[in-house]
Amino acid sequence: MNQIVVEDQVSVTIGDDQIPCATSGSNEIDSDGLEFVVKNGLAKIQESSLEDFIIRTSFFSGMGQNSGLAKKTKIVAIHKNLNSSWSGKARAQSFQVFSKAVADKCGGDANVKYAWYGAASDEISDIVMHGFSWCLKADGNRDCSRHSISLSPAKFSFDSVLSSEVDENGLGLLLLCRVILGKQEVVTADSNQFHPSSPEFDSSVDDLSAPRKYIVWSPYMNSHILPCYIISFEAPYLRGSKGLVEANTIKPRSPWMRFPTLISMLSRFLGPSEMASLNKQYRDFREKRISRPQLIQRVKEIAGNQLLAAVVSLYSNKEHVGWLASSA
């Protein structure tokens, strides 16, 4: 049995035989303006289907207390990854092999969950076509390596919405993935860890009892994560958020948002390696090794303009104070 969504809130459980196989869908192929959808033969999910209902329920339930933003967010289309290419078939088969291996290791339960992943449209396209990459293009067109992939549990879709990037029309993309979690260990935001601490563990979380982030280490990112659905959504409130940052709305010691608060909020969206770098920059600033403008610029490079501006906008908007309190 597979549980697609909203643990602790709305739970919809369906059997494997009721979920169309990722390599055998008969859905109509429809681009909805997304070029890579056509190139990869992704199948559009019909709005009247059970799949569509479950995914939409999970997505909007995952907006949590952000009812105002949920009303401003629209799902444009949901496409299923059929894994029809030879590489896609290989990744799907690899996922099944590792699921069984981890289950055998963990006493019969591989702890497979559904999780959200948000990123820029170009990265989503690359993931669907080629799998996850060790290199991540940062702001300023500089490539940096990453040690892990961070995904949001089913009931926290909003975290991945903020981690995505929308275009000039407010259109963004999310992946809904199956993730092999196995036995988990806690990794703190300031950790320099880049692999499991021992063979006993398979993945990491930020909190064992109430995880807000699933962490899959890079060596396992294409064997333990299987992208299943691509969700196209409209979020006009994220459009143009870069301008907020460029207008220097973030000030290191502003009375309305101090850097420790900003770092705490960003820890919900960034991986361990990015958070370690962010904490180092802040320590350098505190020790007067870098200037305030340098700190701001480096925070932008690490977090990305859109995520940074969206987090600041949420914090400064009194309408969303409830979200901050509930996620503190």
Sequence and secondary structure as in RCSB ss.txt:
>XXXX:A:sequence
MNQIVVEDQVSVTIGDDQIPCATSGSNEIDSDGLEFVVKNGLAKIQESSLEDFIIRTSFFSGMGQNSGLAKKTKI
VAIHKNLNSSWSGKARAQSFQVFSKAVADKCGGDANVKYAWYGAASDEISDIVMHGFSWCLKADGNRDCSRHSIS
LSPAKFSFDSVLSSEVDENGLGLLLLCRVILGKQEVVTADSNQFHPSSPEFDSSVDDLSAPRKYIVWSPYMNSHI
LPCYIISFEAPYLRGSKGLVEANTIKPRSPWMRFPTLISMLSRFLGPSEMASLNKQYRDFREKRISRPQLIQRVK
EIAGNQLLAAVVSLYSNKEHVGWLASSA
>XXXX:A:secstr
 EE S TTS   EE GGGS  TT        TT HHHHHTT EE  TTSHHHHHHHHHHHHTTTT HHHHHT EE
EEEEE    SHHHHHHHHHHHHHHHHHHHHTTS   EEEEEEEE HHHHHHHHHH   SEEEETTTEEEE SEEE
EEEGGGHHHHHHHS   TTSEEEEEEEEEE  SEEE  TT    S SSTT  EEES SSS S EEEEGGGTTTSE
EEEEEEEEE GGGTTTHHHHHTT   TEETTEEHHHHHHHHTTTS HHHHHHHHHHHHHHHTTSS HHHHHHHHH
HHH HHHHHHHHHHHH GGGHHHHHHH 
